[in-house]
């Protein structure tokens, strides 16, 4: 009843959650866990591991972003530029026992657009770490 009242509905009408309490908790917690994902606060929240050429910058998008609310984005240079961010799931409210028992889905998405006047290379790598920072799972799309 609470899920219905607050507008939380399963994606597939035929997929009814076996545990409504878990479903509610995951819906309440669903949010972007990255700090400063769009560059609105310049590079705050990110660790720059490589910052070559003209270095990392934040600018207005050169091409329209699918989400009109996005008015800033990160841009790189002709030299290698890498940035990283660690999200502490425990600090965000996901206890280790909860993560171990329920293993909620972790959704990763990113948007990028290459420049029109030069070549570019884009990669993204996501690692799920345990409490000792050992890699439990990795995601490297083609």
HUDA-V108898 format. One record per backbone hydrogen bond with DSSP energy under -1.0 kcal/mol. NH is the residue of the N-H (numbers start at 1). CO is the residue of the C=O. Records with the same first field share a line. If there is no record, write none. Layout:
NH = CO / CO
//
This chain:
5 = 1
6 = 2
7 = 4
8 = 3
15 = 12
23 = 19
24 = 20
25 = 21
26 = 22
27 = 23
28 = 24
29 = 25
42 = 39
44 = 41
46 = 43
47 = 84
49 = 82
50 = 82
52 = 80
55 = 52
57 = 75
59 = 73
70 = 67
73 = 59
75 = 57
82 = 50
84 = 47
89 = 87
92 = 88
93 = 90
94 = 89
99 = 95
100 = 96
101 = 97
102 = 98
103 = 99
126 = 139
128 = 137
130 = 134
133 = 130
136 = 128
137 = 128
139 = 126
//
